[in-house]
Amino acid sequence: MSIDAAPACPQCGAALRAGSMALCRRAEDDRRVCRMVWACSDRHVWWKWADRPASPLEPCPYPDLGPS
Ligand SMILES: [Zn+2]
């Protein structure tokens, strides 16, 4: 699977669309890292660390960052 392929929504399986990037402080390694926000057409919003393409999607608490 290409890291550029749009992932599927873990909740409903629909294709996700890319939203905004969010700069977050990662407690694990004390770095400021971008998170890529993704959302499906049902407005389930997820994000993942931009520097870790293989990391799992996590629920995003900021739905406003999703694609409009
Ligand atoms: Zn969904």
N, CA, C, O and the ligand as a Tripos MOL2 file, in Angstrom:
@<TRIPOS>MOLECULE
protein
  273   271    69     0     0
PROTEIN
NO_CHARGES

@<TRIPOS>ATOM
      1 N           0.8410   -1.2020    0.0000 N.3       1 MET1
      2 CA          0.0000    0.0000    0.0000 C.3       1 MET1
      3 C           0.8700    1.2430    0.0000 C.2       1 MET1
      4 O           1.8150    1.3510    0.7810 O.2       1 MET1
      5 N           0.5520    2.1650   -0.8650 N.am      2 SER2
      6 CA          1.3080    3.4150   -0.9050 C.3       2 SER2
      7 C           0.9670    4.2880    0.2880 C.2       2 SER2
      8 O          -0.1720    4.3000    0.7540 O.2       2 SER2
      9 N           1.9470    5.0090    0.7740 N.am      3 ILE3
     10 CA          1.6660    5.8980    1.8970 C.3       3 ILE3
     11 C           0.8630    7.1070    1.4430 C.2       3 ILE3
     12 O           0.3170    7.8390    2.2690 O.2       3 ILE3
     13 N           0.7890    7.3180    0.1350 N.am      4 ASP4
     14 CA          0.0290    8.4480   -0.3800 C.3       4 ASP4
     15 C          -1.4370    8.0950   -0.6220 C.2       4 ASP4
     16 O          -2.2520    8.9840   -0.8680 O.2       4 ASP4
     17 N          -1.7780    6.8230   -0.5560 N.am      5 ALA5
     18 CA         -3.1580    6.4170   -0.8190 C.3       5 ALA5
     19 C          -4.0630    6.9410    0.2900 C.2       5 ALA5
     20 O          -3.6770    6.9710    1.4580 O.2       5 ALA5
     21 N          -5.2590    7.3470   -0.0830 N.am      6 ALA6
     22 CA         -6.2070    7.8130    0.9120 C.3       6 ALA6
     23 C          -6.6350    6.6290    1.7670 C.2       6 ALA6
     24 O          -7.0400    5.5920    1.2410 O.2       6 ALA6
     25 N          -6.5470    6.7810    3.0670 N.am      7 PRO7
     26 CA         -6.9570    5.6760    3.9430 C.3       7 PRO7
     27 C          -8.4760    5.5770    4.0240 C.2       7 PRO7
     28 O          -9.1950    6.4920    3.6210 O.2       7 PRO7
     29 N          -8.9480    4.4560    4.5500 N.am      8 ALA8
     30 CA        -10.3860    4.2640    4.7540 C.3       8 ALA8
     31 C         -10.7320    4.6090    6.1960 C.2       8 ALA8
     32 O          -9.9160    4.4510    7.1040 O.2       8 ALA8
     33 N         -11.9540    5.0810    6.3840 N.am      9 CYS9
     34 CA        -12.4170    5.4340    7.7290 C.3       9 CYS9
     35 C         -12.4650    4.1820    8.6050 C.2       9 CYS9
     36 O         -13.1230    3.2040    8.2480 O.2       9 CYS9
     37 N         -11.7710    4.2030    9.7520 N.am     10 PRO10
     38 CA        -11.8040    3.0210   10.6260 C.3      10 PRO10
     39 C         -13.1890    2.7440   11.1830 C.2      10 PRO10
     40 O         -13.4660    1.6260   11.6160 O.2      10 PRO10
     41 N         -14.0550    3.7310   11.1810 N.am     11 GLN11
     42 CA        -15.3850    3.5520   11.7800 C.3      11 GLN11
     43 C         -16.4070    3.0330   10.7840 C.2      11 GLN11
     44 O         -17.1980    2.1510   11.1190 O.2      11 GLN11
     45 N         -16.4060    3.5700    9.5480 N.am     12 CYS12
     46 CA        -17.4410    3.1750    8.5960 C.3      12 CYS12
     47 C         -16.8770    2.6420    7.2860 C.2      12 CYS12
     48 O         -17.6380    2.1400    6.4590 O.2      12 CYS12
     49 N         -15.5650    2.7350    7.0720 N.am     13 GLY13
     50 CA        -14.9580    2.1660    5.8800 C.3      13 GLY13
     51 C         -14.9870    3.0580    4.6510 C.2      13 GLY13
     52 O         -14.4520    2.6770    3.6100 O.2      13 GLY13
     53 N         -15.5950    4.2350    4.7400 N.am     14 ALA14
     54 CA        -15.6410    5.1640    3.6120 C.3      14 ALA14
     55 C         -14.2540    5.7710    3.3780 C.2      14 ALA14
     56 O         -13.4190    5.8100    4.2820 O.2      14 ALA14
     57 N         -14.0280    6.2370    2.1610 N.am     15 ALA15
     58 CA        -12.7570    6.8850    1.8550 C.3      15 ALA15
     59 C         -12.6300    8.1810    2.6550 C.2      15 ALA15
     60 O         -13.5990    8.9130    2.8550 O.2      15 ALA15
     61 N         -11.4110    8.4340    3.1000 N.am     16 LEU16
     62 CA        -11.1600    9.6610    3.8590 C.3      16 LEU16
     63 C         -10.6020   10.7330    2.9380 C.2      16 LEU16
     64 O          -9.8850   10.4350    1.9820 O.2      16 LEU16
     65 N         -10.9370   11.9780    3.2340 N.am     17 ARG17
     66 CA        -10.3590   13.1080    2.5160 C.3      17 ARG17
     67 C          -9.4480   13.8750    3.4620 C.2      17 ARG17
     68 O          -9.7180   13.9880    4.6570 O.2      17 ARG17
     69 N          -8.3730   14.3930    2.9070 N.am     18 ALA18
     70 CA         -7.4040   15.1160    3.7220 C.3      18 ALA18
     71 C          -7.9550   16.4810    4.1200 C.2      18 ALA18
     72 O          -8.5630   17.1750    3.3060 O.2      18 ALA18
     73 N          -7.7410   16.8540    5.3580 N.am     19 GLY19
     74 CA         -8.1160   18.1730    5.8440 C.3      19 GLY19
     75 C          -6.8740   18.9920    6.1380 C.2      19 GLY19
     76 O          -5.9250   18.9930    5.3540 O.2      19 GLY19
     77 N          -6.8770   19.6740    7.2410 N.am     20 SER20
     78 CA         -5.7730   20.5540    7.6040 C.3      20 SER20
     79 C          -4.6450   19.7680    8.2650 C.2      20 SER20
     80 O          -4.8010   18.6150    8.6640 O.2      20 SER20
     81 N          -3.5080   20.4420    8.3620 N.am     21 MET21
     82 CA         -2.4310   19.9430    9.1990 C.3      21 MET21
     83 C          -2.5220   20.6820   10.5330 C.2      21 MET21
     84 O          -2.8350   21.8720   10.5790 O.2      21 MET21
     85 N          -2.2480   19.9690   11.5960 N.am     22 ALA22
     86 CA         -2.2340   20.5980   12.9160 C.3      22 ALA22
     87 C          -0.8660   20.3610   13.5470 C.2      22 ALA22
     88 O          -0.3590   19.2390   13.5710 O.2      22 ALA22
     89 N          -0.2780   21.4490   14.0600 N.am     23 LEU23
     90 CA          1.0260   21.3090   14.7160 C.3      23 LEU23
     91 C           0.7840   21.0180   16.1930 C.2      23 LEU23
     92 O           0.1520   21.8030   16.9000 O.2      23 LEU23
     93 N           1.2920   19.8890   16.6410 N.am     24 CYS24
     94 CA          1.0430   19.4430   18.0090 C.3      24 CYS24
     95 C           2.3630   19.1230   18.6810 C.2      24 CYS24
     96 O           3.3420   18.7540   18.0310 O.2      24 CYS24
     97 N           2.3670   19.2710   19.9890 N.am     25 ARG25
     98 CA          3.5140   18.8070   20.7560 C.3      25 ARG25
     99 C           3.2730   17.3460   21.1090 C.2      25 ARG25
    100 O           2.2400   16.9750   21.6650 O.2      25 ARG25
    101 N           4.2780   16.5210   20.7600 N.am     26 ARG26
    102 CA          4.1510   15.0900   21.0380 C.3      26 ARG26
    103 C           4.8810   14.7910   22.3320 C.2      26 ARG26
    104 O           6.1030   14.9180   22.4060 O.2      26 ARG26
    105 N           4.1340   14.3940   23.3540 N.am     27 ALA27
    106 CA          4.7240   14.1620   24.6740 C.3      27 ALA27
    107 C           5.7600   13.0410   24.6320 C.2      27 ALA27
    108 O           6.7530   13.0650   25.3590 O.2      27 ALA27
    109 N           5.5120   12.0730   23.7800 N.am     28 GLU28
    110 CA          6.3650   10.8870   23.7150 C.3      28 GLU28
    111 C           7.8420   11.2240   23.4890 C.2      28 GLU28
    112 O           8.7200   10.6720   24.1510 O.2      28 GLU28
    113 N           8.1080   12.1410   22.5410 N.am     29 ASP29
    114 CA          9.5080   12.4930   22.2930 C.3      29 ASP29
    115 C           9.7410   14.0030   22.4200 C.2      29 ASP29
    116 O          10.7870   14.5040   22.0080 O.2      29 ASP29
    117 N           8.7740   14.7240   22.9870 N.am     30 ASP30
    118 CA          8.8910   16.1570   23.2490 C.3      30 ASP30
    119 C           9.2890   16.9450   22.0050 C.2      30 ASP30
    120 O          10.1750   17.7970   22.0570 O.2      30 ASP30
    121 N           8.6270   16.6510   20.8850 N.am     31 ARG31
    122 CA          8.8570   17.3790   19.6370 C.3      31 ARG31
    123 C           7.5500   17.9900   19.1770 C.2      31 ARG31
    124 O           6.4670   17.5140   19.5180 O.2      31 ARG31
    125 N           7.6700   19.0590   18.3910 N.am     32 ARG32
    126 CA          6.4850   19.6240   17.7460 C.3      32 ARG32
    127 C           6.3790   19.0060   16.3610 C.2      32 ARG32
    128 O           7.2660   19.1730   15.5240 O.2      32 ARG32
    129 N           5.3110   18.3070   16.1360 N.am     33 VAL33
    130 CA          5.1480   17.5150   14.9220 C.3      33 VAL33
    131 C           3.7690   17.8040   14.3340 C.2      33 VAL33
    132 O           2.8000   17.9990   15.0680 O.2      33 VAL33
    133 N           3.6910   17.8300   13.0050 N.am     34 CYS34
    134 CA          2.3980   18.0260   12.3570 C.3      34 CYS34
    135 C           1.5760   16.7480   12.3930 C.2      34 CYS34
    136 O           2.0960   15.6410   12.2530 O.2      34 CYS34
    137 N           0.2910   16.9360   12.5820 N.am     35 ARG35
    138 CA         -0.6450   15.8400   12.4210 C.3      35 ARG35
    139 C          -1.5070   16.1370   11.2090 C.2      35 ARG35
    140 O          -1.9810   17.2570   11.0210 O.2      35 ARG35
    141 N          -1.7030   15.1120   10.3900 N.am     36 MET36
    142 CA         -2.5470   15.2340    9.2130 C.3      36 MET36
    143 C          -3.9640   14.8260    9.6090 C.2      36 MET36
    144 O          -4.1880   13.7550   10.1730 O.2      36 MET36
    145 N          -4.9190   15.7120    9.2970 N.am     37 VAL37
    146 CA         -6.3130   15.4300    9.6550 C.3      37 VAL37
    147 C          -7.0330   14.8310    8.4520 C.2      37 VAL37
    148 O          -6.8600   15.2970    7.3260 O.2      37 VAL37
    149 N          -7.8340   13.8060    8.6900 N.am     38 TRP38
    150 CA         -8.6110   13.1320    7.6460 C.3      38 TRP38
    151 C         -10.0570   13.0330    8.1160 C.2      38 TRP38
    152 O         -10.3220   12.9020    9.3100 O.2      38 TRP38
    153 N         -10.9820   13.0950    7.1750 N.am     39 ALA39
    154 CA        -12.3910   12.9160    7.5330 C.3      39 ALA39
    155 C         -13.1210   12.2160    6.4040 C.2      39 ALA39
    156 O         -12.7680   12.3750    5.2350 O.2      39 ALA39
    157 N         -14.1420   11.4410    6.7520 N.am     40 CYS40
    158 CA        -14.9660   10.7830    5.7400 C.3      40 CYS40
    159 C         -16.2280   11.6070    5.5160 C.2      40 CYS40
    160 O         -16.4300   12.6380    6.1570 O.2      40 CYS40
    161 N         -17.0760   11.1400    4.5980 N.am     41 SER41
    162 CA        -18.2710   11.9090    4.2650 C.3      41 SER41
    163 C         -19.2710   11.9180    5.4210 C.2      41 SER41
    164 O         -20.1640   12.7650    5.4510 O.2      41 SER41
    165 N         -19.1380   11.0020    6.3620 N.am     42 ASP42
    166 CA        -20.0000   11.0180    7.5430 C.3      42 ASP42
    167 C         -19.4310   11.8960    8.6590 C.2      42 ASP42
    168 O         -19.9530   11.9270    9.7730 O.2      42 ASP42
    169 N         -18.3640   12.5970    8.3380 N.am     43 ARG43
    170 CA        -17.7310   13.5220    9.2810 C.3      43 ARG43
    171 C         -17.1700   12.8140   10.5120 C.2      43 ARG43
    172 O         -17.1910   13.3510   11.6200 O.2      43 ARG43
    173 N         -16.6760   11.6140   10.2990 N.am     44 HIS44
    174 CA        -15.8130   11.0180   11.3160 C.3      44 HIS44
    175 C         -14.4270   11.6140   11.0760 C.2      44 HIS44
    176 O         -13.8910   11.5080    9.9730 O.2      44 HIS44
    177 N         -13.8530   12.2280   12.0800 N.am     45 VAL45
    178 CA        -12.5990   12.9570   11.8950 C.3      45 VAL45
    179 C         -11.4740   12.2470   12.6460 C.2      45 VAL45
    180 O         -11.6060   11.8890   13.8160 O.2      45 VAL45
    181 N         -10.3620   12.0580   11.9310 N.am     46 TRP46
    182 CA         -9.2130   11.3150   12.4600 C.3      46 TRP46
    183 C          -7.9600   12.1170   12.1760 C.2      46 TRP46
    184 O          -7.9510   13.0130   11.3320 O.2      46 TRP46
    185 N          -6.9200   11.7830   12.8870 N.am     47 TRP47
    186 CA         -5.6250   12.3610   12.5370 C.3      47 TRP47
    187 C          -4.5170   11.3890   12.8660 C.2      47 TRP47
    188 O          -4.6970   10.4340   13.6220 O.2      47 TRP47
    189 N          -3.3420   11.6620   12.2650 N.am     48 LYS48
    190 CA         -2.1790   10.8230   12.5190 C.3      48 LYS48
    191 C          -0.9280   11.6560   12.3590 C.2      48 LYS48
    192 O          -0.9490   12.6950   11.7000 O.2      48 LYS48
    193 N           0.1490   11.2130   12.9510 N.am     49 TRP49
    194 CA          1.4190   11.9350   12.8660 C.3      49 TRP49
    195 C           1.9310   11.9430   11.4330 C.2      49 TRP49
    196 O           2.0090   10.8960   10.7920 O.2      49 TRP49
    197 N           2.2810   13.1250   10.9300 N.am     50 ALA50
    198 CA          2.7080   13.2480    9.5340 C.3      50 ALA50
    199 C           4.0520   12.5680    9.2950 C.2      50 ALA50
    200 O           4.3380   12.1400    8.1760 O.2      50 ALA50
    201 N           4.8720   12.4660   10.3230 N.am     51 ASP51
    202 CA          6.1910   11.8500   10.1310 C.3      51 ASP51
    203 C           6.1570   10.3500   10.4020 C.2      51 ASP51
    204 O           7.1950    9.6890   10.3890 O.2      51 ASP51
    205 N           4.9920    9.8280   10.6420 N.am     52 ARG52
    206 CA          4.8610    8.3820   10.8840 C.3      52 ARG52
    207 C           3.7210    7.8340   10.0340 C.2      52 ARG52
    208 O           2.6270    7.5780   10.5390 O.2      52 ARG52
    209 N           3.9850    7.6540    8.7400 N.am     53 PRO53
    210 CA          2.9140    7.2250    7.8230 C.3      53 PRO53
    211 C           2.2680    5.9070    8.2430 C.2      53 PRO53
    212 O           1.1090    5.6470    7.9190 O.2      53 PRO53
    213 N           3.0110    5.0890    8.9550 N.am     54 ALA54
    214 CA          2.4660    3.7860    9.3300 C.3      54 ALA54
    215 C           1.7220    3.8270   10.6580 C.2      54 ALA54
    216 O           1.1860    2.8130   11.1040 O.2      54 ALA54
    217 N           1.6870    4.9960   11.2880 N.am     55 SER55
    218 CA          1.0060    5.0780   12.5800 C.3      55 SER55
    219 C          -0.5000    4.9670   12.3860 C.2      55 SER55
    220 O          -1.0120    5.2910   11.3150 O.2      55 SER55
    221 N          -1.2110    4.5140   13.4070 N.am     56 PRO56
    222 CA         -2.6700    4.3510   13.2670 C.3      56 PRO56
    223 C          -3.3800    5.6980   13.3020 C.2      56 PRO56
    224 O          -2.8890    6.6600   13.8920 O.2      56 PRO56
    225 N          -4.5350    5.7490   12.6640 N.am     57 LEU57
    226 CA         -5.3920    6.9200   12.7710 C.3      57 LEU57
    227 C          -5.9840    6.9580   14.1790 C.2      57 LEU57
    228 O          -6.4180    5.9440   14.7240 O.2      57 LEU57
    229 N          -5.9840    8.1660   14.7460 N.am     58 GLU58
    230 CA         -6.5760    8.3340   16.0670 C.3      58 GLU58
    231 C          -7.7320    9.3060   15.9550 C.2      58 GLU58
    232 O          -7.7110   10.1800   15.0880 O.2      58 GLU58
    233 N          -8.7440    9.1830   16.8070 N.am     59 PRO59
    234 CA         -9.8500   10.1410   16.7450 C.3      59 PRO59
    235 C          -9.3560   11.5580   16.9880 C.2      59 PRO59
    236 O          -8.6000   11.8160   17.9240 O.2      59 PRO59
    237 N          -9.7930   12.4680   16.1340 N.am     60 CYS60
    238 CA         -9.3670   13.8620   16.2540 C.3      60 CYS60
    239 C         -10.4310   14.6450   17.0280 C.2      60 CYS60
    240 O         -11.6060   14.6270   16.6610 O.2      60 CYS60
    241 N         -10.0230   15.3300   18.0960 N.am     61 PRO61
    242 CA        -11.0030   16.0710   18.8900 C.3      61 PRO61
    243 C         -11.3760   17.4250   18.2970 C.2      61 PRO61
    244 O         -12.1440   18.1710   18.9040 O.2      61 PRO61
    245 N         -10.8460   17.7540   17.1230 N.am     62 TYR62
    246 CA        -11.1240   19.0590   16.5140 C.3      62 TYR62
    247 C         -11.7690   18.8720   15.1430 C.2      62 TYR62
    248 O         -11.0770   18.9420   14.1270 O.2      62 TYR62
    249 N         -13.0780   18.6370   15.0940 N.am     63 PRO63
    250 CA        -13.7450   18.3750   13.8090 C.3      63 PRO63
    251 C         -13.6130   19.5250   12.8250 C.2      63 PRO63
    252 O         -13.7290   19.3190   11.6170 O.2      63 PRO63
    253 N         -13.3730   20.7300   13.3200 N.am     64 ASP64
    254 CA        -13.2430   21.8800   12.4180 C.3      64 ASP64
    255 C         -12.0340   21.7580   11.5010 C.2      64 ASP64
    256 O         -11.9690   22.4450   10.4820 O.2      64 ASP64
    257 N         -11.0730   20.8990   11.8390 N.am     65 LEU65
    258 CA         -9.8670   20.7580   11.0250 C.3      65 LEU65
    259 C         -10.0990   19.8600    9.8070 C.2      65 LEU65
    260 O          -9.2510   19.7900    8.9170 O.2      65 LEU65
    261 N         -11.2170   19.1910    9.7650 N.am     66 GLY66
    262 CA        -11.5020   18.2930    8.6540 C.3      66 GLY66
    263 C         -11.7980   19.0650    7.3890 C.2      66 GLY66
    264 O         -11.9790   20.2810    7.4290 O.2      66 GLY66
    265 N         -11.8500   18.3570    6.2420 N.am     67 PRO67
    266 CA        -12.1610   19.0150    4.9640 C.3      67 PRO67
    267 C         -13.5880   19.5750    4.9930 C.2      67 PRO67
    268 O         -14.4890   18.9810    5.5860 O.2      67 PRO67
    269 N         -13.7680   20.6960    4.3610 N.am     68 SER68
    270 CA        -15.0920   21.3210    4.4040 C.3      68 SER68
    271 C         -15.9730   20.7860    3.2880 C.2      68 SER68
    272 O         -17.1270   21.1960    3.1620 O.2      68 SER68
    273 ZN        -16.5620    7.2990    8.6700 Zn       69 ZN69
@<TRIPOS>BOND
     1     1     2 1
     2     2     3 1
     3     3     4 2
     4     3     5 am
     5     5     6 1
     6     6     7 1
     7     7     8 2
     8     7     9 am
     9     9    10 1
    10    10    11 1
    11    11    12 2
    12    11    13 am
    13    13    14 1
    14    14    15 1
    15    15    16 2
    16    15    17 am
    17    17    18 1
    18    18    19 1
    19    19    20 2
    20    19    21 am
    21    21    22 1
    22    22    23 1
    23    23    24 2
    24    23    25 am
    25    25    26 1
    26    26    27 1
    27    27    28 2
    28    27    29 am
    29    29    30 1
    30    30    31 1
    31    31    32 2
    32    31    33 am
    33    33    34 1
    34    34    35 1
    35    35    36 2
    36    35    37 am
    37    37    38 1
    38    38    39 1
    39    39    40 2
    40    39    41 am
    41    41    42 1
    42    42    43 1
    43    43    44 2
    44    43    45 am
    45    45    46 1
    46    46    47 1
    47    47    48 2
    48    47    49 am
    49    49    50 1
    50    50    51 1
    51    51    52 2
    52    51    53 am
    53    53    54 1
    54    54    55 1
    55    55    56 2
    56    55    57 am
    57    57    58 1
    58    58    59 1
    59    59    60 2
    60    59    61 am
    61    61    62 1
    62    62    63 1
    63    63    64 2
    64    63    65 am
    65    65    66 1
    66    66    67 1
    67    67    68 2
    68    67    69 am
    69    69    70 1
    70    70    71 1
    71    71    72 2
    72    71    73 am
    73    73    74 1
    74    74    75 1
    75    75    76 2
    76    75    77 am
    77    77    78 1
    78    78    79 1
    79    79    80 2
    80    79    81 am
    81    81    82 1
    82    82    83 1
    83    83    84 2
    84    83    85 am
    85    85    86 1
    86    86    87 1
    87    87    88 2
    88    87    89 am
    89    89    90 1
    90    90    91 1
    91    91    92 2
    92    91    93 am
    93    93    94 1
    94    94    95 1
    95    95    96 2
    96    95    97 am
    97    97    98 1
    98    98    99 1
    99    99   100 2
   100    99   101 am
   101   101   102 1
   102   102   103 1
   103   103   104 2
   104   103   105 am
   105   105   106 1
   106   106   107 1
   107   107   108 2
   108   107   109 am
   109   109   110 1
   110   110   111 1
   111   111   112 2
   112   111   113 am
   113   113   114 1
   114   114   115 1
   115   115   116 2
   116   115   117 am
   117   117   118 1
   118   118   119 1
   119   119   120 2
   120   119   121 am
   121   121   122 1
   122   122   123 1
   123   123   124 2
   124   123   125 am
   125   125   126 1
   126   126   127 1
   127   127   128 2
   128   127   129 am
   129   129   130 1
   130   130   131 1
   131   131   132 2
   132   131   133 am
   133   133   134 1
   134   134   135 1
   135   135   136 2
   136   135   137 am
   137   137   138 1
   138   138   139 1
   139   139   140 2
   140   139   141 am
   141   141   142 1
   142   142   143 1
   143   143   144 2
   144   143   145 am
   145   145   146 1
   146   146   147 1
   147   147   148 2
   148   147   149 am
   149   149   150 1
   150   150   151 1
   151   151   152 2
   152   151   153 am
   153   153   154 1
   154   154   155 1
   155   155   156 2
   156   155   157 am
   157   157   158 1
   158   158   159 1
   159   159   160 2
   160   159   161 am
   161   161   162 1
   162   162   163 1
   163   163   164 2
   164   163   165 am
   165   165   166 1
   166   166   167 1
   167   167   168 2
   168   167   169 am
   169   169   170 1
   170   170   171 1
   171   171   172 2
   172   171   173 am
   173   173   174 1
   174   174   175 1
   175   175   176 2
   176   175   177 am
   177   177   178 1
   178   178   179 1
   179   179   180 2
   180   179   181 am
   181   181   182 1
   182   182   183 1
   183   183   184 2
   184   183   185 am
   185   185   186 1
   186   186   187 1
   187   187   188 2
   188   187   189 am
   189   189   190 1
   190   190   191 1
   191   191   192 2
   192   191   193 am
   193   193   194 1
   194   194   195 1
   195   195   196 2
   196   195   197 am
   197   197   198 1
   198   198   199 1
   199   199   200 2
   200   199   201 am
   201   201   202 1
   202   202   203 1
   203   203   204 2
   204   203   205 am
   205   205   206 1
   206   206   207 1
   207   207   208 2
   208   207   209 am
   209   209   210 1
   210   210   211 1
   211   211   212 2
   212   211   213 am
   213   213   214 1
   214   214   215 1
   215   215   216 2
   216   215   217 am
   217   217   218 1
   218   218   219 1
   219   219   220 2
   220   219   221 am
   221   221   222 1
   222   222   223 1
   223   223   224 2
   224   223   225 am
   225   225   226 1
   226   226   227 1
   227   227   228 2
   228   227   229 am
   229   229   230 1
   230   230   231 1
   231   231   232 2
   232   231   233 am
   233   233   234 1
   234   234   235 1
   235   235   236 2
   236   235   237 am
   237   237   238 1
   238   238   239 1
   239   239   240 2
   240   239   241 am
   241   241   242 1
   242   242   243 1
   243   243   244 2
   244   243   245 am
   245   245   246 1
   246   246   247 1
   247   247   248 2
   248   247   249 am
   249   249   250 1
   250   250   251 1
   251   251   252 2
   252   251   253 am
   253   253   254 1
   254   254   255 1
   255   255   256 2
   256   255   257 am
   257   257   258 1
   258   258   259 1
   259   259   260 2
   260   259   261 am
   261   261   262 1
   262   262   263 1
   263   263   264 2
   264   263   265 am
   265   265   266 1
   266   266   267 1
   267   267   268 2
   268   267   269 am
   269   269   270 1
   270   270   271 1
   271   271   272 2
@<TRIPOS>SUBSTRUCTURE
     1 MET1         2 RESIDUE 1 A MET
     2 SER2         6 RESIDUE 1 A SER
     3 ILE3        10 RESIDUE 1 A ILE
     4 ASP4        14 RESIDUE 1 A ASP
     5 ALA5        18 RESIDUE 1 A ALA
     6 ALA6        22 RESIDUE 1 A ALA
     7 PRO7        26 RESIDUE 1 A PRO
     8 ALA8        30 RESIDUE 1 A ALA
     9 CYS9        34 RESIDUE 1 A CYS
    10 PRO10       38 RESIDUE 1 A PRO
    11 GLN11       42 RESIDUE 1 A GLN
    12 CYS12       46 RESIDUE 1 A CYS
    13 GLY13       50 RESIDUE 1 A GLY
    14 ALA14       54 RESIDUE 1 A ALA
    15 ALA15       58 RESIDUE 1 A ALA
    16 LEU16       62 RESIDUE 1 A LEU
    17 ARG17       66 RESIDUE 1 A ARG
    18 ALA18       70 RESIDUE 1 A ALA
    19 GLY19       74 RESIDUE 1 A GLY
    20 SER20       78 RESIDUE 1 A SER
    21 MET21       82 RESIDUE 1 A MET
    22 ALA22       86 RESIDUE 1 A ALA
    23 LEU23       90 RESIDUE 1 A LEU
    24 CYS24       94 RESIDUE 1 A CYS
    25 ARG25       98 RESIDUE 1 A ARG
    26 ARG26      102 RESIDUE 1 A ARG
    27 ALA27      106 RESIDUE 1 A ALA
    28 GLU28      110 RESIDUE 1 A GLU
    29 ASP29      114 RESIDUE 1 A ASP
    30 ASP30      118 RESIDUE 1 A ASP
    31 ARG31      122 RESIDUE 1 A ARG
    32 ARG32      126 RESIDUE 1 A ARG
    33 VAL33      130 RESIDUE 1 A VAL
    34 CYS34      134 RESIDUE 1 A CYS
    35 ARG35      138 RESIDUE 1 A ARG
    36 MET36      142 RESIDUE 1 A MET
    37 VAL37      146 RESIDUE 1 A VAL
    38 TRP38      150 RESIDUE 1 A TRP
    39 ALA39      154 RESIDUE 1 A ALA
    40 CYS40      158 RESIDUE 1 A CYS
    41 SER41      162 RESIDUE 1 A SER
    42 ASP42      166 RESIDUE 1 A ASP
    43 ARG43      170 RESIDUE 1 A ARG
    44 HIS44      174 RESIDUE 1 A HIS
    45 VAL45      178 RESIDUE 1 A VAL
    46 TRP46      182 RESIDUE 1 A TRP
    47 TRP47      186 RESIDUE 1 A TRP
    48 LYS48      190 RESIDUE 1 A LYS
    49 TRP49      194 RESIDUE 1 A TRP
    50 ALA50      198 RESIDUE 1 A ALA
    51 ASP51      202 RESIDUE 1 A ASP
    52 ARG52      206 RESIDUE 1 A ARG
    53 PRO53      210 RESIDUE 1 A PRO
    54 ALA54      214 RESIDUE 1 A ALA
    55 SER55      218 RESIDUE 1 A SER
    56 PRO56      222 RESIDUE 1 A PRO
    57 LEU57      226 RESIDUE 1 A LEU
    58 GLU58      230 RESIDUE 1 A GLU
    59 PRO59      234 RESIDUE 1 A PRO
    60 CYS60      238 RESIDUE 1 A CYS
    61 PRO61      242 RESIDUE 1 A PRO
    62 TYR62      246 RESIDUE 1 A TYR
    63 PRO63      250 RESIDUE 1 A PRO
    64 ASP64      254 RESIDUE 1 A ASP
    65 LEU65      258 RESIDUE 1 A LEU
    66 GLY66      262 RESIDUE 1 A GLY
    67 PRO67      266 RESIDUE 1 A PRO
    68 SER68      270 RESIDUE 1 A SER
    69 ZN69       273 GROUP 0 **** ****
